[in-house]
Amino acid sequence: MSDITLPELGEGIEEATIINVFVSPGDSIKKEQSVIEIETDKAALELPSPVDGTISEIVVNEGDVIKIGDLIAKVGDGGAPAKEKPKTKETKKEKPPEKQEEPEAVEEEPEPEKEDPVKEVKAEKPPVKQKEAPIKKEEDNVISMVMNDNKVSAPASPSTRKLARELGIDINTVKGTDPGGRISSDDVIKHAKNLIANCETTAETHRGTYQPNLPALPDFSKWGEIEKAKMGTVRRLTAENLTMAWTIPHVTNHDRADITELDQLRKMNKQKAKDAGGNLTITPILIKIVSSALKVFPEFNASIDMESNEIIYKKFVNIGFAVDTERGLFVPNIQNADKKNIIDIAVELSDISERTRNKKITPDELKGSTFTVSNLGGIGGTYFSPIIYYPDVAILGVSKSSFEPVYIDGKFEPRLMMPLSLSYDHRIIDGAAAARFLTWLVKALEEPFQILFEGK
C-alpha cells in the first residue's frame, strides 16, 4: 500500500485547492498518470501518481483545500478495490451524525440573558459624569458641545482638538481617560500610536494581497436578473495582485516601430524554428531584443524596496510573457533570455505556452521575472496601457501590426508598423529614461543588427 500526498510545490506555497479528481476507488493507474488537478496561488497543475497500482481509497473531494503532506489517495496492488466498498459504507454510516443539526435548530434562548449585562453596562453610563466634565469651564463647555451630524462631539479642550486635527485624527474616535470621559492630549497621542501599529500589522499580514477600502456594492437584483459565479483561485489572485500592482505610480509611453524588414527576416527563418520545435512569431524576437536593451538600461531590470529605500539591480535577465488561458492570465518567463538565441527562445516559448494552457506548468516557472512582454497583436487593438507585473518596474505592451503609408524619400510607401506601449514605475524611472529605452527598442526592431553592436 502506498500513500499519495501533496508534495512540496515551490517556495512559499503551503496549500492548494483541488479543482478536479480524475480517479475513483478501484481504478488502475500507471506511474506519472494524473490523479488530481490542483490550483495554488501560483499556477494550476495536475498531480501525477508516484507508483503503479490500484486506487483503494480517495480521501479528498473537489473544492477541498489541502496542505503540503496531506493524504490524497491510497494505492494498493490490485486486490485493494474490494476493500474500498466497506470503507465507503462506513463513511455513509458516519453521515447520520449530520442530524445533530437538530440541536442547532432548537434555538437556545439564553441569548436574552446575555443582553442583560449589556443593559446593565448601559445603565452605568448615565451617572451624569459626562455632563459634569463640561461644567468645569463655560469656554470648554461651548467647544465640547459642538454639534456633529446632530450628535454631541466628544469632550476635549481646544488645544487637544487642535492636536487631533494636526495628526489627522477624528476626535470622536478617541477614547477619553480623564474624568467623565474627557479626552486629553495623551489620549490623542496614544490613539495615533495605536493606529500606526495597526497599519503596520495589517500591511505585514496582507503583503502581496492589497485590498482597498471600497464601498459595498448595491443590490443589482433590484434592477433585473443577475447571476453570481464564484471566482476561481487564479482569477481571485490575479485580481489581488493587479490591485496591489496598481498602487505603483504608472506612466506609459507609446511609440511605433517599422518592422517591414524584420518581418521578412522572420518569415525566412520560420521553417528553421519549426524544425527545432518552435514557432517564430514576433514575440521571441521581442524577448531577445528586450533582453539586450536591459543590459544597456539596467534600471529597467530592477526592483524597488521602499522599506529600505534601496534599488535592487538584477544581474540576470528573465523575461516574463503573458499567456491567455481559459482559467485566466499567467505570466511564465524565459530564464536567462540574454544568453539564448532567438530560435532557442522560440522553442522554449512554444513549450512553456503549451504547458501553461494544458495545466502542466510548474510554480517555479511563474516566478523570478525581471521584465514582462505582453503581446496582444494576435488579437487586435492599437495601443493599451499594460499594468506592471509586480515586483518588476516595467512592462512592454505590443499591439497588432498593420500596413500604413509612410513618407520615405519623397514618396509614400506601405510599411508594416507595430505599436508599442511601455509602462514603467515612475518612482525610479524618469520619463526621459523611458523615452530613451523605447527609442532604443524601436531602432533595434528597425535595424536588427544594432543589438550585435550595442547589446551586451
C-alpha positions in Angstrom: 0.0 0.0 0.0 1.3 3.4 -1.0 0.1 6.9 0.0 -0.2 9.8 -2.4 0.3 13.0 -0.6 0.6 16.7 -1.6 4.3 17.2 -2.3 6.3 20.4 -2.0 5.2 22.7 -4.8 7.6 25.6 -4.5 8.8 28.3 -2.2 6.1 30.0 -0.3 3.3 27.6 -1.3 1.7 25.9 1.7 -1.7 24.7 0.4 -3.6 24.0 -2.8 -7.3 23.8 -3.8 -8.5 20.6 -5.6 -10.4 21.5 -8.7 -10.6 18.0 -10.3 -10.4 14.4 -9.2 -9.5 12.1 -12.1 -9.6 8.7 -10.5 -12.0 6.6 -8.4 -11.6 3.7 -6.0 -10.9 0.6 -8.0 -9.2 2.4 -10.9 -5.9 1.0 -12.1 -3.3 3.7 -12.6 0.2 4.0 -14.0 3.1 5.9 -12.6 3.0 9.6 -13.8 -0.7 9.3 -14.5 -2.7 12.3 -13.3 -4.6 11.7 -10.1 -6.0 15.2 -9.3 -5.8 18.7 -10.6 -4.9 21.4 -8.1 -4.7 25.2 -8.1 -2.3 27.2 -6.0 -1.6 30.9 -5.7 1.0 30.4 -8.5 -0.5 28.0 -11.0 -2.9 25.2 -11.8 -1.4 21.8 -12.4 -2.1 18.1 -12.4 -0.6 15.9 -9.8 0.8 12.5 -11.1 0.9 9.2 -9.2 4.3 8.3 -8.0 3.6 4.5 -8.4 1.7 1.9 -10.4 -1.3 0.2 -8.7 -5.0 0.3 -8.0 -6.7 3.2 -6.2 -8.0 1.7 -2.9 -9.2 5.0 -1.4 -9.7 8.6 -2.3 -9.8 10.9 0.8 -10.3 14.3 -0.9 -13.1 15.9 -3.0 -13.3 18.8 -5.5 -13.1 22.1 -3.7 -11.1 20.8 -0.7 -8.1 22.9 0.4 -5.2 20.7 1.4 -1.8 21.4 2.8 1.7 20.1 2.0 1.9 16.5 3.2 -1.8 15.9 3.4 -3.1 12.5 2.2 -4.8 12.4 -1.2 -5.2 8.8 -2.0 -4.1 5.2 -1.2 -2.8 2.9 -3.9 -2.9 -0.9 -3.5 -1.5 -3.7 -5.6 -4.8 -4.7 -7.3 -6.7 -6.5 -4.6 -7.5 -3.4 -2.7 -10.5 -2.2 -4.6 -12.8 -4.8 -3.0 -11.9 -3.4 0.4 -13.0 0.0 -0.7 -16.7 -0.6 -0.6 -16.9 -1.4 3.1 -15.0 1.8 3.7 -17.4 3.8 1.7 -20.3 2.2 3.7 -18.5 3.2 6.8 -18.3 6.8 5.7 -22.0 6.6 4.8 -22.7 5.3 8.3 -20.9 8.3 9.7 -23.1 10.7 7.9 -26.2 10.3 10.2 -24.4 12.5 12.8 -25.4 15.3 10.5 -28.7 15.0 12.2 -27.0 16.7 15.0 -28.1 19.9 13.3 -31.4 19.4 15.2 -30.0 20.7 18.4 -28.8 23.7 16.5 -32.3 24.2 15.2 -33.5 24.4 18.8 -32.7 28.0 19.3 -31.0 28.5 22.6 -33.0 31.1 24.5 -30.3 32.2 26.9 -29.4 34.9 24.3 -31.7 37.5 26.1 -29.8 36.7 29.3 -26.6 37.8 27.6 -28.2 41.1 26.8 -29.0 41.9 30.4 -25.3 42.6 31.3 -25.1 44.9 28.3 -28.1 46.8 29.5 -26.5 47.0 32.9 -23.4 48.5 31.4 -25.5 51.0 29.5 -27.3 51.7 32.8 -23.9 52.6 34.3 -23.2 55.3 31.7 -25.8 57.8 32.8 -24.1 58.6 36.2 -24.1 62.2 35.0 -20.3 62.3 35.0 -20.3 63.1 31.3 -22.3 66.2 32.0 -20.2 67.2 35.0 -17.0 67.5 32.9 -18.2 70.3 30.6 -19.4 72.3 33.6 -15.8 73.0 34.6 -15.4 75.9 32.2 -18.1 77.6 30.1 -15.4 78.2 27.5 -14.6 74.4 27.3 -18.3 73.6 27.6 -19.2 75.5 24.4 -16.5 73.9 22.4 -17.0 70.4 23.8 -20.7 70.6 22.9 -20.1 71.3 19.2 -22.8 69.6 17.1 -21.6 67.0 14.5 -24.3 65.3 12.5 -26.8 66.2 15.2 -24.7 64.4 17.8 -22.7 65.9 20.6 -19.0 65.9 19.9 -16.6 64.3 22.4 -15.5 66.5 25.3 -12.0 67.9 24.8 -10.2 71.2 25.2 -9.3 73.5 22.2 -5.6 72.5 22.5 -6.5 68.8 22.4 -8.7 69.3 19.4 -6.0 71.2 17.6 -3.5 68.4 18.2 -6.0 65.8 16.8 -6.6 67.9 13.7 -2.8 68.2 13.1 -2.5 64.4 13.4 -5.4 63.9 11.1 -7.5 62.1 13.8 -11.2 62.3 14.3 -11.5 63.4 17.9 -14.8 61.5 18.2 -12.9 58.2 17.7 -10.6 58.8 20.6 -11.4 57.2 24.0 -11.0 59.7 26.8 -9.4 58.6 30.1 -10.0 61.8 32.2 -13.0 62.1 34.5 -16.3 62.0 32.6 -14.6 60.5 29.5 -12.9 63.8 28.8 -10.1 63.4 26.1 -6.6 64.6 26.9 -3.6 65.2 24.6 -2.1 62.0 25.9 -5.2 60.1 24.8 -4.9 61.6 21.3 -1.2 60.6 21.0 -1.9 57.1 22.3 -4.7 56.7 19.8 -2.3 57.8 17.0 0.3 55.3 18.0 -2.3 52.5 18.0 -3.4 53.5 14.5 0.2 53.4 13.2 0.8 50.0 14.9 -2.4 48.6 13.4 -1.5 49.8 9.9 1.9 48.2 10.1 0.5 44.9 11.3 -2.2 45.0 8.5 0.4 45.8 5.9 2.7 43.0 7.0 -0.2 40.5 7.2 -1.6 41.4 3.8 1.6 42.0 2.0 1.1 41.0 -1.6 -2.7 40.9 -1.2 -3.5 44.6 -1.0 -7.2 45.3 -0.8 -8.6 48.9 -1.0 -11.5 50.1 1.2 -14.3 50.2 -1.4 -17.9 50.8 -0.6 -20.3 47.9 -0.6 -21.9 47.0 -3.9 -25.6 47.8 -4.3 -28.2 45.1 -4.7 -28.2 44.8 -8.5 -31.2 42.4 -8.4 -33.4 45.4 -7.8 -33.0 46.4 -11.5 -33.1 43.0 -13.1 -32.0 39.4 -13.2 -28.4 38.6 -12.1 -26.2 35.5 -11.8 -23.3 35.0 -9.4 -20.3 32.9 -10.0 -17.5 32.1 -7.6 -14.1 33.4 -8.6 -11.6 30.7 -9.3 -8.3 30.8 -7.4 -6.3 32.1 -10.4 -8.9 34.9 -11.1 -9.0 35.9 -7.4 -5.3 36.0 -7.1 -5.0 37.9 -10.4 -7.4 40.5 -9.0 -5.5 40.8 -5.8 -2.1 41.0 -7.4 -3.2 43.6 -10.0 -4.9 45.7 -7.4 -1.6 45.8 -5.5 0.3 46.5 -8.7 -2.0 49.4 -9.5 -0.6 51.2 -6.4 2.7 51.6 -8.4 2.9 55.1 -9.9 2.5 54.1 -13.5 3.4 56.1 -16.6 3.0 54.8 -20.2 5.0 55.9 -23.2 3.8 54.9 -26.7 5.7 54.6 -30.0 5.7 52.7 -33.3 8.3 50.5 -35.0 8.7 49.8 -38.7 9.2 46.1 -38.7 8.8 45.6 -42.5 12.4 44.2 -42.9 12.3 42.3 -39.6 9.1 40.5 -40.6 10.7 39.4 -43.8 13.6 38.1 -41.9 11.2 36.3 -39.5 9.5 34.6 -42.4 12.8 33.5 -43.9 13.7 31.7 -40.6 10.3 30.4 -39.7 10.9 26.9 -41.0 14.2 26.7 -39.1 12.4 27.4 -35.9 9.6 24.9 -36.8 12.2 22.2 -37.4 13.6 22.9 -34.0 10.2 22.5 -32.4 9.2 26.2 -32.1 7.1 28.9 -33.7 8.9 32.0 -34.8 6.4 34.8 -34.1 7.4 38.3 -33.3 7.4 37.5 -29.5 10.6 35.5 -29.4 12.3 38.3 -31.3 11.0 40.9 -28.9 12.2 38.9 -25.9 15.7 38.7 -27.4 15.8 42.4 -28.2 14.4 43.4 -24.8 17.0 41.2 -23.1 19.7 43.2 -24.9 18.1 46.5 -24.0 18.1 45.6 -20.3 21.9 45.4 -20.4 22.1 48.9 -21.8 19.4 50.2 -19.4 19.8 48.3 -16.1 17.3 50.5 -14.2 14.6 48.7 -16.2 15.9 45.3 -14.9 15.4 46.2 -11.2 13.0 46.3 -8.3 12.4 49.0 -5.7 12.4 48.4 -1.9 10.6 51.3 -0.3 11.1 49.9 3.2 14.9 50.0 3.0 15.0 52.8 0.4 17.0 50.6 -2.0 17.0 49.8 -5.7 17.8 46.2 -6.4 19.6 45.8 -9.7 19.4 42.2 -11.1 22.4 40.7 -12.9 20.2 38.1 -14.5 17.6 38.6 -17.2 14.3 36.6 -17.0 11.7 37.9 -19.5 8.1 37.2 -18.5 5.4 36.8 -21.2 1.6 36.8 -20.8 -0.2 33.6 -21.7 -4.0 33.8 -22.1 -5.8 30.6 -20.8 -9.3 29.6 -20.1 -8.6 30.0 -16.4 -7.1 33.5 -16.7 -3.8 35.2 -17.3 -0.5 33.5 -16.4 3.0 35.0 -16.7 5.7 32.4 -17.0 9.2 33.5 -18.0 12.1 32.7 -20.2 15.1 32.4 -17.8 18.5 33.8 -18.8 17.0 35.1 -22.1 20.1 37.2 -22.7 22.1 34.0 -23.1 19.9 32.3 -25.6 19.4 32.9 -29.4 16.1 33.6 -31.0 15.5 30.0 -32.1 16.2 28.7 -28.6 13.7 31.3 -27.2 11.1 30.4 -29.8 11.3 26.7 -28.9 11.2 27.3 -25.2 8.3 29.8 -25.6 6.2 27.3 -27.5 6.8 24.6 -24.9 6.1 26.8 -21.9 3.0 28.3 -23.5 1.5 24.9 -24.3 2.2 23.5 -20.9 0.7 26.6 -19.3 -2.6 26.1 -21.3 -2.6 22.4 -20.5 -2.0 23.0 -16.8 1.4 21.4 -16.8 3.3 24.5 -15.8 5.3 24.4 -12.5 5.1 27.2 -9.9 8.8 27.9 -10.2 8.4 28.7 -13.9 6.0 31.5 -12.9 8.4 33.3 -10.6 11.6 35.3 -11.0 10.8 37.5 -14.0 12.7 40.8 -14.3 10.7 42.4 -17.1 7.5 41.4 -18.9 6.3 41.4 -22.5 2.5 41.3 -23.2 1.7 40.8 -26.9 -1.9 41.3 -27.9 -1.0 41.6 -31.6 -2.6 38.2 -32.4 -6.0 39.6 -31.1 -6.1 43.2 -32.2 -6.0 46.7 -31.0 -3.7 49.7 -31.5 -2.3 50.8 -28.1 -3.0 49.9 -24.5 -1.6 50.7 -21.0 -0.3 47.5 -19.5 -0.1 47.1 -15.7 3.4 46.5 -14.3 3.8 42.9 -13.1 5.0 43.3 -9.5 7.8 43.4 -8.4 9.1 44.4 -11.9 9.4 48.1 -12.7 8.4 48.0 -16.4 6.3 46.1 -18.9 6.2 46.3 -22.7 2.8 46.1 -24.4 2.6 45.1 -28.1 -0.4 45.6 -30.3 -1.4 44.4 -33.7 0.9 45.4 -36.6 -0.6 46.9 -39.7 0.5 48.4 -43.0 0.5 52.2 -43.1 1.6 54.7 -45.7 5.0 56.1 -44.5 6.6 59.1 -46.3 10.2 58.0 -47.3 12.5 59.8 -49.7 9.8 62.0 -51.2 7.1 59.3 -51.6 4.7 57.2 -49.5 5.5 53.6 -49.1 3.4 50.8 -47.4 5.3 49.8 -44.2 4.4 47.3 -41.5 4.1 49.3 -38.3 4.0 47.8 -34.8 2.5 49.8 -31.9 4.5 49.7 -28.6 3.4 50.7 -25.1 5.9 50.9 -22.3 4.6 51.2 -18.7 7.2 52.0 -16.1 7.5 52.7 -12.4 7.9 56.4 -12.2 9.5 56.2 -8.7 12.8 55.0 -10.1 12.4 55.6 -13.9 12.1 59.1 -15.3 10.2 59.9 -18.5 13.4 60.8 -20.3 14.9 57.4 -19.5 11.8 55.6 -20.6 11.8 57.6 -23.9 15.4 56.6 -24.5 14.7 52.9 -23.7 11.7 52.8 -26.1 13.6 54.7 -28.8 16.4 52.1 -28.5 13.9 49.3 -28.9 12.3 50.9 -32.0 15.7 51.3 -33.6 16.7 47.7 -32.8 13.5 46.4 -34.3 14.0 48.5 -37.4 17.7 47.7 -37.6 18.1 44.2 -36.0 21.9 44.2 -36.5 22.1 47.0 -33.9 21.9 44.6 -31.0 25.1 42.9 -32.2 26.9 46.1 -31.5 25.0 47.8 -28.7 23.7 44.8 -26.7 25.9 43.3 -24.1 
